[in-house]
Amino acid sequence: MRENRRKGLKQKKAVYQALTTISQFGINMLVPIFLCFFLGLFLDRKMGTSCFMILLFFVGALAGFRNVFLLARRIYSGTEERVAGHEGVREERKDME
């Protein structure tokens, strides 16, 4: 009974971690786009031009892609370290026996 409960808690934790990761990807992509877009809109209205909004939108998109890439790389390298760490613990346990 306890094992089933533990498995259920681990599954819930995994689901929440996945939702958190998905949310981080969305936020890391959308925030720079919106900030640069509105900054470009503000500059266009102040100066009476029409090029800053488009230019800064693409700058924001590039910044968002960079953020998502860095986050994905950090998550991927973190999972490798976690897996390697668990293997080391298993090897130590075998040595103790």
C-alpha positions in Angstrom: 0.0 0.0 0.0 2.8 2.4 0.9 4.7 1.6 -2.3 1.6 2.5 -4.4 1.2 5.7 -2.5 4.9 6.6 -3.0 4.6 5.8 -6.8 1.5 8.1 -7.0 3.4 10.9 -5.2 6.4 10.5 -7.5 4.1 10.6 -10.6 2.4 13.7 -9.3 5.8 15.3 -8.7 6.9 14.4 -12.2 3.8 15.9 -13.7 4.3 19.2 -11.8 7.9 19.3 -12.8 6.9 18.9 -16.5 4.3 21.6 -16.2 6.8 23.9 -14.6 9.3 23.3 -17.4 6.7 23.9 -20.1 5.7 27.2 -18.3 9.4 28.3 -18.1 9.8 27.7 -21.9 6.7 29.8 -22.6 7.7 32.6 -20.3 11.3 32.6 -21.6 10.0 32.9 -25.1 7.2 35.4 -24.7 8.6 38.0 -22.3 11.4 39.3 -24.5 9.1 39.4 -27.6 6.5 41.5 -25.8 9.0 43.8 -24.1 10.8 44.5 -27.4 7.5 44.8 -29.3 6.1 47.4 -26.9 9.5 49.2 -26.7 9.5 49.4 -30.5 5.9 50.6 -30.5 6.7 53.3 -27.9 9.8 54.4 -29.9 7.8 54.5 -33.2 5.1 56.7 -31.6 7.6 59.1 -30.0 9.7 59.5 -33.2 6.9 59.2 -35.8 8.5 56.2 -37.6 7.4 52.7 -38.4 10.5 50.6 -38.4 11.4 50.1 -34.7 8.5 48.0 -33.8 9.2 45.4 -36.5 13.0 45.5 -35.9 12.7 45.1 -32.1 10.0 42.4 -32.5 12.6 40.3 -34.4 15.3 41.1 -31.8 12.9 40.0 -29.1 12.2 36.7 -31.0 15.9 36.0 -31.3 16.4 36.7 -27.6 13.5 34.4 -26.8 14.9 31.6 -28.9 18.3 32.1 -27.2 16.7 31.9 -23.8 14.8 28.7 -24.7 18.0 27.2 -26.1 20.0 28.0 -23.0 17.2 26.7 -20.7 17.0 23.4 -22.7 20.7 23.0 -22.6 20.8 23.6 -18.9 17.9 21.1 -18.3 19.6 18.5 -20.6 23.0 18.8 -18.8 21.2 18.7 -15.4 19.6 15.4 -16.3 22.9 13.9 -17.4 24.4 14.9 -14.1 21.5 13.4 -12.2 21.7 10.1 -14.0 25.4 10.0 -13.5 24.9 10.8 -9.8 22.4 8.0 -9.4 24.7 5.4 -11.1 27.5 6.4 -8.8 25.3 5.7 -5.8 24.3 2.4 -7.1 27.9 1.4 -7.7 28.8 2.5 -4.1 26.0 0.3 -2.7 27.2 -2.7 -4.7 30.7 -2.1 -3.3 29.4 -2.1 0.3 27.7 -5.5 -0.2 
